[in-house]
C-alpha cells in the first residue's frame, strides 16, 4: 500500500477571480508540467472551434466562459490554448468505471479510473452569479462529481466513446449542471439540450428525494427516475442499448449488487463503507485497467453534509458544506489515502526531463 495526498482548495468571488486563483495554483503544482506535456497530444487529437465553444458556454453557463478567461490569465496561457485544453469541448475521454446509489436522502458514488489521469484536487467554490458547489476537479473547469448549494448531487458513468459527436465531455457537463441547476428536473432538461461528445450515464439526486439516471449519447438521451436508484456503466433503456460496449459483465454485476441494497435503510457511514471498504464488491482495484476506485463521496442532499474518502478503506473526512457556504472556511488543506497499486499518481510529481 502506498500513501497519496490530494489538495483541498477553496475559492469565493467572481468566476473570473476563481479562474485566476485556480490557474495560479495549477501553474505552481506538479500537475502543470504534465498538462504542458499533454498539450502535444491534445493538439493532435482534436480541434476546437473557438466561436462555437464560446457560443455554447455563454448559452448554458456564461460564468464558465469568464472562469476560462481567468484561468488563462492565471496560467499565463493564451485564451485559445486554455479553451482547447480545459473547456471540455471536443475533447476525448478514456474508458472508466463508476458506481452510484441514491436513496434515503443520500447520494454515494465511487470514482473508478486510472491514477495517472487524476488531478488530485477537491474544490469548494462560491461564484458570484452561480450556485456554490463542492466536487473533485476534472479537466480544468470540470468536475468529476459534486454537490451544489441547492442540494443537487451529480455524477457521471462512462458507457462508450465510439462515434463521438460535437459537444462537451462529461466533466464540463457535470460542472454546468452543478452551477446552473437547482434540482433533478432542471438537470434533466439541460442534459436534453446540451451537445454530448460521448456516451455517459448521469446520475442525479436532489433535496426533494428525486433520483434520476439520464442515459446520454451524441444520438439522443433516455431518462428513468425513482426515489431510489443505482447506476453503473451501461445503458438500460431499449432505444439506448445500441451505444453500449460489448463487455458489460462487471457493470451488470455491480448494478445487481447495488439493487440488493436499494430497499435497505442506509446511514451516510453505512453507505460510505459499502462503497469504500477494500473487501466490498463495489470497490475496484483494477487500476492498471483504468477501473480502480480513487475516491468515494457521500452527499446528504438536505443537510449538505459530505463524507469524502480517498483511497481504500478510508476513515472519511466530514465536510459541512452548508457552513462553508455561509462563510466559514474548512480547516482541511490535504486529504491522504492508501492505494494497493504501483501505478503513478502524476499530480504528485513533476515531469522528469
C-alpha positions in Angstrom: 0.0 0.0 0.0 1.2 3.5 -0.7 0.1 6.8 0.6 -1.2 9.5 -1.7 -2.2 13.1 -0.8 -4.6 15.4 -2.5 -5.2 19.2 -2.1 -8.4 20.8 -0.8 -8.8 24.3 -2.5 -11.5 26.9 -1.6 -12.5 30.0 -3.5 -15.2 32.7 -3.4 -15.6 35.6 -5.9 -16.4 36.2 -9.5 -16.0 33.5 -12.0 -13.0 35.3 -13.4 -11.4 35.6 -10.0 -11.9 31.9 -9.3 -10.3 31.1 -12.6 -7.3 33.3 -11.9 -6.8 31.7 -8.4 -7.1 28.1 -9.7 -4.9 28.9 -12.7 -2.1 30.2 -10.5 -2.4 27.3 -8.1 -2.3 24.8 -11.0 0.7 26.5 -12.5 2.6 26.1 -9.2 1.7 22.4 -8.8 3.4 19.3 -10.2 0.3 18.7 -12.3 1.2 21.6 -14.5 4.2 20.0 -16.1 2.1 17.0 -17.1 -0.6 19.3 -18.7 2.2 21.0 -20.7 3.3 17.6 -21.9 -0.3 16.6 -22.7 -0.7 19.7 -25.0 1.2 18.0 -27.8 -1.2 15.1 -27.8 -4.3 17.3 -27.4 -3.3 19.4 -30.4 -3.1 16.2 -32.5 -6.2 14.5 -31.2 -9.0 17.2 -31.6 -9.8 20.6 -32.9 -11.9 23.3 -31.1 -13.9 26.0 -32.9 -13.4 28.9 -30.5 -16.5 30.7 -31.6 -18.6 27.6 -31.1 -17.2 26.8 -27.7 -17.9 30.4 -26.6 -21.4 30.4 -28.0 -22.3 27.2 -26.2 -20.7 28.1 -22.9 -22.3 31.6 -22.9 -25.7 29.9 -23.6 -25.5 27.1 -21.0 -23.2 28.5 -18.3 -21.9 32.0 -19.1 -19.9 32.2 -15.9 -17.7 29.3 -17.1 -16.6 31.4 -20.1 -15.4 34.0 -17.6 -13.7 31.4 -15.5 -11.8 30.2 -18.5 -10.6 33.7 -19.2 -9.4 33.9 -15.6 -7.8 30.5 -15.9 -6.0 31.8 -19.0 -4.6 34.7 -17.0 -3.6 32.6 -14.0 -1.9 30.0 -16.2 -0.2 32.6 -18.4 -1.6 30.8 -21.4 -3.3 32.2 -24.5 -7.1 32.0 -24.3 -7.1 29.8 -27.4 -4.8 27.2 -25.7 -6.8 27.4 -22.5 -10.1 26.8 -24.3 -8.6 23.9 -26.3 -7.2 22.2 -23.2 -9.7 23.0 -20.4 -13.1 23.8 -21.8 -14.1 20.2 -22.2 -15.4 20.9 -25.8 -14.5 18.3 -28.4 -12.0 16.6 -26.1 -11.6 12.8 -25.6 -12.3 10.5 -22.6 -10.8 7.1 -21.9 -12.7 4.1 -20.6 -13.6 4.2 -16.9 -15.9 2.7 -14.4 -18.0 4.3 -11.7 -20.9 3.2 -9.4 -23.5 5.3 -7.5 -26.6 4.8 -5.3 -29.2 7.4 -4.4 -31.7 6.7 -1.5 -32.9 7.9 1.9 -31.7 11.5 1.1 -28.1 10.2 0.4 -26.1 10.1 -2.8 -23.0 7.9 -2.7 -20.5 7.4 -5.6 -17.2 5.8 -6.3 -15.0 7.3 -9.0 -13.1 4.5 -10.7 -10.3 5.4 -13.2 -6.6 5.3 -13.8 -4.4 7.2 -11.2 -2.2 8.9 -13.9 -5.2 10.9 -15.1 -6.4 12.1 -11.6 -5.9 15.8 -10.8 -5.9 15.4 -7.0 -8.0 18.5 -6.2 -11.1 18.7 -4.1 -12.6 22.2 -4.9 -15.1 24.3 -3.0 -16.3 27.3 -5.0 -18.9 30.0 -4.4 -19.1 32.0 -7.7 -21.0 35.3 -8.0 -23.9 34.5 -10.3 -23.8 30.7 -10.0 -24.5 28.0 -7.4 -21.8 27.2 -4.9 -20.6 23.6 -5.2 -18.1 21.0 -3.8 -16.6 18.5 -6.1 -13.4 16.9 -7.5 -11.6 18.7 -10.3 -11.6 17.1 -13.8 -10.0 18.6 -16.9 -9.7 22.2 -15.6 -13.1 23.8 -15.1 -14.9 20.5 -15.0 -16.0 18.3 -12.1 -15.9 14.5 -11.7 -18.8 14.7 -9.3 -20.3 17.1 -6.8 -23.0 18.7 -4.7 -24.3 22.2 -5.0 -25.9 24.6 -2.5 -29.4 23.7 -3.6 -28.8 20.0 -2.7 -28.4 18.7 -6.2 -25.8 15.8 -6.4 -24.3 14.9 -9.8 -22.1 12.1 -11.0 -21.3 10.5 -14.4 -20.6 7.0 -15.5 -18.7 6.1 -18.7 -20.6 4.0 -21.3 -18.8 4.3 -24.6 -16.7 6.7 -26.7 -17.5 5.2 -30.2 -19.0 7.5 -32.7 -18.3 10.7 -30.8 -20.3 13.8 -31.6 -19.5 17.5 -31.5 -20.1 18.6 -27.9 -18.9 18.7 -24.3 -17.2 15.9 -22.3 -18.6 14.6 -19.1 -16.6 16.8 -16.7 -17.7 20.1 -18.2 -21.3 18.8 -18.3 -21.2 17.9 -14.6 -19.9 21.4 -13.8 -22.6 23.1 -15.9 -25.3 21.1 -14.0 -23.8 22.0 -10.6 -23.5 25.7 -11.4 -26.9 26.2 -13.1 -29.5 23.6 -11.9 -31.3 23.6 -8.5 -32.9 20.2 -8.8 -33.1 16.9 -10.8 -35.8 18.2 -13.2 -33.7 21.2 -14.2 -30.7 19.0 -14.7 -32.6 16.6 -17.0 -33.8 19.5 -19.1 -30.2 20.8 -19.5 -29.0 17.3 -20.4 -31.7 17.1 -23.1 -30.4 20.3 -24.7 -26.6 20.0 -24.3 -24.5 18.6 -27.1 -22.8 15.4 -25.9 -19.3 14.4 -27.0 -19.5 10.7 -25.8 -22.0 8.2 -24.3 -22.4 8.5 -20.5 -24.9 7.9 -17.7 -25.5 10.9 -15.5 -26.9 10.1 -12.0 -28.8 12.8 -10.3 -30.4 13.3 -6.8 -31.9 16.4 -5.2 -33.2 17.7 -1.9 -36.8 16.5 -2.6 -35.5 12.9 -2.9 -36.0 12.7 -6.7 -33.4 10.4 -8.3 -32.8 10.1 -12.0 -30.4 8.5 -14.4 -30.0 10.2 -17.8 -28.6 8.0 -20.5 -26.9 10.4 -22.8 -25.1 10.0 -26.1 -24.5 12.2 -29.2 -27.5 10.5 -30.8 -30.1 11.1 -28.1 -31.0 10.6 -24.4 -33.2 8.4 -22.3 -34.4 9.1 -18.7 -35.6 6.9 -15.9 -36.3 8.1 -12.3 -37.5 6.9 -8.9 -37.0 7.7 -5.3 -34.2 5.1 -5.2 -31.8 4.4 -8.0 -28.4 2.8 -8.6 -26.2 3.3 -11.6 -23.1 1.8 -13.2 -21.6 1.8 -16.7 -24.2 0.7 -19.3 -27.5 1.9 -20.8 -30.6 0.0 -19.8 -33.3 1.6 -21.9 -34.0 -0.3 -25.1 -33.6 2.6 -27.5 -30.2 3.4 -26.0 -28.6 -0.1 -25.7 -27.1 0.2 -29.2 -24.5 2.5 -27.7 -23.3 0.0 -25.1 -20.0 -1.7 -25.1 -19.9 -5.4 -25.8 -18.5 -6.4 -22.4 -21.0 -5.5 -19.7 -20.4 -8.3 -17.1 -18.6 -6.2 -14.5 -21.0 -3.2 -14.9 -24.1 -5.5 -14.6 -22.5 -7.3 -11.6 -22.1 -4.1 -9.7 -25.6 -2.9 -10.6 -27.1 -6.2 -9.3 -25.2 -5.8 -6.0 -26.5 -2.2 -5.6 -30.0 -3.2 -6.3 -29.9 -5.7 -3.5 -29.3 -2.9 -1.0 -31.8 -0.4 -2.5 -34.5 -1.5 -0.2 -32.3 -1.3 3.0 -32.1 1.8 5.0 -28.6 3.3 4.9 -26.9 5.9 7.0 -24.1 8.1 5.5 -21.4 6.0 7.2 -23.0 2.7 6.1 -23.3 3.9 2.5 -19.6 5.0 2.7 -18.4 1.7 4.0 -20.4 -0.2 1.3 -18.6 1.7 -1.4 -15.2 2.3 0.2 -14.1 -0.9 2.1 -11.4 -2.7 0.2 -13.3 -6.0 0.6 -16.5 -4.6 -0.8 -17.5 -5.9 -4.3 -18.3 -2.3 -5.3 -14.7 -1.2 -4.6 -12.4 -1.8 -7.6 -8.7 -2.4 -7.6 -8.1 -2.7 -11.4 -6.0 0.5 -11.5 -3.9 -0.7 -14.4 -7.1 -1.4 -16.4 -8.4 2.2 -15.9 -11.0 0.9 -13.4 -9.6 1.3 -9.8 -11.5 3.2 -7.2 -9.8 6.5 -6.4 -12.3 8.4 -4.3 -15.7 7.9 -2.6 -18.1 10.7 -1.9 -21.3 10.6 0.1 -23.7 13.6 0.0 -26.6 14.2 2.3 -28.7 16.4 0.0 -30.8 18.1 2.6 -28.3 19.0 5.2 -25.4 19.4 2.7 -23.1 17.3 4.8 -20.5 15.4 2.9 -18.3 12.4 3.7 -15.3 12.2 1.5 -13.0 9.2 1.2 -9.7 9.0 -0.8 -8.2 5.6 -1.3 -9.1 2.2 0.1 -10.9 1.6 3.5 -10.6 5.3 4.4 -12.0 6.8 7.6 -13.6 9.5 5.6 -13.4 13.3 6.0 -16.7 15.1 7.1 -17.4 18.5 5.4 -20.3 20.7 6.5 -20.8 22.4 3.1 -23.7 24.4 4.4 -21.4 26.0 7.0 -18.9 26.7 4.3 -21.4 28.4 2.1 -22.2 30.7 5.0 -18.6 31.9 5.0 -16.7 29.5 7.3 -13.6 28.0 5.6 -12.9 24.4 6.4 -9.6 23.8 8.1 -8.7 20.8 5.9 -6.0 21.5 3.3 -4.9 18.0 2.5 -6.6 14.5 2.4 -4.5 11.4 2.3 -5.4 7.8 1.2 -3.9 4.4 0.8 -3.7 2.6 -2.5 -2.8 -1.0 -3.4 -1.2 -0.2 -6.7 2.2 0.8 -8.2 0.5 2.9 -10.8 1.7 6.5 -10.6 -0.4 9.5 -9.5 1.1 12.1 -11.8 -0.2 15.1 -9.9 2.2 14.4 -7.1 5.4 14.6 -9.2 6.9 16.8 -11.9 7.6 15.6 -15.4 11.2 14.4 -15.5 13.1 15.8 -18.4 
